[in-house]
Amino acid sequence: MASSEDSIETAARLKARMLMFADRPWPARLPGIERYRALYAQYNGVAAPPVVTADQCICAPTSAEANELAERHMACFVDSNLEHYELMSTHFTTAKGYDAYAKKSEIARTTGRGVAVRSTPDEVLRAYEARRELLGDYELNSSFRFGGIPFAKAEASMRLFAKEVLPVLKEWRTEAVELPSLETARTHA
């Protein structure tokens, strides 16, 4: 995870992959991603590997079904995070080293709940394509079961995603990036 300035620098220095959650709009995430890429190249002399983006996904046959599931279950998921991290309060503004949480807290207080990637397979693809247009190549880590979504609904969503979305994503061509071995990562830790 790399949300704070310190964690972005540490990830780059250690040749670690950058993981960012879809907890705010991707244009707001782009400066941190660009900083990671620049620092990675500076510290390691090679281009950074694609970032990993993590989000919740609901893929349904109709927009109405996707929206209904997302509104109910994303709200539950977000509410549990807001409560767990106490993001609706202002105490992070004075806690040293918690700048990223202070920013998340401010966003949560001003914008409310986040939004899951949700809709029909075609609309899910358009969302991922827009992300790629902005960020460049990235690896996708999507969760299909969250916020109490029933197993059968999560499974149906994942199966529809695998059938209709995943084949298109697999066709995306990316630049080959050499990743450090586990042994290399250990010696740099």
C-alpha positions in Angstrom: 0.0 0.0 0.0 1.4 3.4 -0.8 -0.8 6.3 0.2 1.5 8.5 2.2 4.6 10.3 0.9 6.7 8.1 3.1 5.2 4.8 1.9 5.5 5.9 -1.7 9.2 6.6 -1.3 9.8 3.4 0.7 8.0 1.3 -2.0 10.2 2.9 -4.7 13.4 2.5 -2.7 12.7 -1.2 -1.9 11.7 -2.0 -5.5 8.2 -2.9 -4.1 5.0 -2.8 -6.1 2.8 0.1 -5.4 -0.7 -0.8 -4.4 -3.4 1.8 -4.4 -7.0 1.4 -3.4 -9.8 3.0 -5.3 -10.8 5.1 -2.3 -10.7 8.4 -4.2 -10.8 9.4 -7.8 -7.9 8.2 -9.9 -6.9 11.7 -11.0 -6.3 12.5 -7.4 -4.1 9.4 -7.1 -2.1 10.2 -10.2 0.5 12.6 -8.6 1.4 9.9 -6.1 1.8 7.3 -8.9 3.9 9.6 -10.9 6.1 10.3 -7.9 6.5 6.6 -7.3 7.5 6.0 -10.9 10.1 8.9 -10.8 11.6 7.7 -7.5 11.7 4.1 -8.6 13.7 5.0 -11.7 15.9 7.3 -9.6 16.7 4.6 -7.0 16.8 1.6 -9.2 17.8 2.8 -12.7 14.9 1.0 -14.3 11.2 1.8 -15.0 8.8 1.0 -12.2 6.5 -2.0 -12.7 2.8 -1.2 -13.2 1.0 -0.2 -10.1 -1.6 -2.5 -8.6 -5.1 -1.0 -8.3 -7.5 -2.6 -5.8 -11.2 -2.0 -5.9 -14.6 -3.6 -5.4 -16.4 -4.8 -8.5 -20.0 -5.7 -9.3 -20.6 -7.0 -12.8 -24.3 -7.7 -13.5 -26.4 -8.2 -16.6 -28.2 -4.9 -16.1 -27.1 -1.5 -14.7 -30.1 -1.5 -12.4 -29.0 -4.7 -10.7 -25.4 -3.6 -10.4 -26.4 -0.2 -8.9 -28.8 -1.8 -6.5 -26.2 -4.3 -5.2 -23.5 -1.6 -5.1 -25.6 0.9 -3.2 -26.5 -1.6 -0.5 -23.2 -3.5 -0.2 -20.7 -0.8 -1.0 -22.4 1.4 1.6 -22.0 -1.3 4.2 -18.3 -1.8 3.2 -17.5 1.9 3.3 -19.4 2.4 6.5 -17.4 -0.3 8.2 -14.1 1.3 7.0 -15.2 4.8 8.1 -16.0 3.4 11.5 -12.9 1.2 11.8 -10.5 3.9 10.8 -12.5 6.7 12.5 -12.4 8.6 9.2 -15.4 10.9 9.9 -13.4 12.6 12.7 -10.6 15.1 12.5 -8.0 13.5 14.8 -5.7 12.5 12.0 -4.9 16.1 11.2 -2.7 16.3 14.3 -1.3 12.8 14.2 2.3 12.8 12.9 2.8 10.3 10.0 -0.9 10.0 9.2 -1.2 12.6 6.4 -2.8 10.1 4.0 -5.5 9.3 6.6 -6.0 13.0 7.2 -6.6 13.4 3.4 -8.9 10.3 3.4 -10.8 11.7 6.4 -11.3 15.0 4.7 -12.5 13.4 1.5 -14.9 11.1 3.5 -16.3 14.1 5.4 -16.9 16.2 2.2 -17.9 13.6 -0.4 -19.3 10.7 1.7 -19.2 7.1 0.5 -17.0 5.9 -2.3 -18.2 4.2 -5.4 -17.6 0.6 -6.6 -16.8 -0.2 -10.2 -20.2 -1.6 -11.1 -22.5 -2.1 -14.1 -22.8 -4.2 -17.1 -19.6 -5.9 -18.5 -19.3 -3.2 -21.2 -19.5 -0.4 -18.7 -17.0 -2.1 -16.4 -14.6 -2.3 -19.3 -15.1 1.4 -20.1 -14.2 2.2 -16.5 -11.0 0.1 -16.6 -10.1 1.6 -20.0 -10.6 5.1 -18.6 -8.3 4.2 -15.7 -5.7 2.9 -18.1 -5.9 6.0 -20.2 -5.1 8.1 -17.1 -2.6 5.8 -15.3 -1.0 3.8 -18.1 -0.6 0.1 -17.6 -1.7 -1.3 -14.2 -2.5 -4.6 -12.6 -6.0 -5.1 -11.4 -7.0 -6.6 -8.1 -10.8 -6.6 -7.8 -12.9 -7.9 -5.0 -16.3 -9.3 -5.8 -17.5 -10.1 -2.3 -17.6 -7.3 0.2 -20.1 -5.5 2.5 -22.2 -8.6 3.1 -23.0 -9.2 -0.5 -24.5 -12.7 -0.7 -22.1 -15.4 -2.0 -24.4 -16.3 -4.9 -24.5 -12.7 -6.1 -20.7 -12.3 -5.7 -20.1 -15.6 -7.6 -22.5 -14.6 -10.4 -20.7 -11.2 -10.7 -17.3 -12.8 -10.8 -18.4 -15.4 -13.4 -19.9 -12.7 -15.7 -16.7 -10.7 -15.3 -14.6 -13.7 -16.2 -16.7 -14.5 -19.2 -17.1 -11.0 -20.6 -14.5 -8.6 -19.2 -11.4 -10.7 -18.4 -10.9 -11.9 -22.1 -10.7 -8.2 -23.2 -8.3 -7.3 -20.3 -6.1 -10.2 -21.3 -5.7 -8.7 -24.8 -4.3 -5.5 -23.5 -0.6 -5.4 -24.4 1.7 -4.2 -21.7 5.4 -3.5 -21.7 7.4 -6.4 -20.1 8.8 -5.3 -16.7 11.4 -7.4 -14.9 10.4 -7.8 -11.3 12.9 -8.4 -8.5 13.2 -11.9 -7.2 12.2 -12.6 -3.6 15.9 -13.0 -2.7 16.7 -9.6 -4.2 13.8 -8.0 -2.3 15.1 -9.5 0.9 18.6 -8.1 0.5 17.1 -4.6 -0.1 14.8 -4.7 2.9 
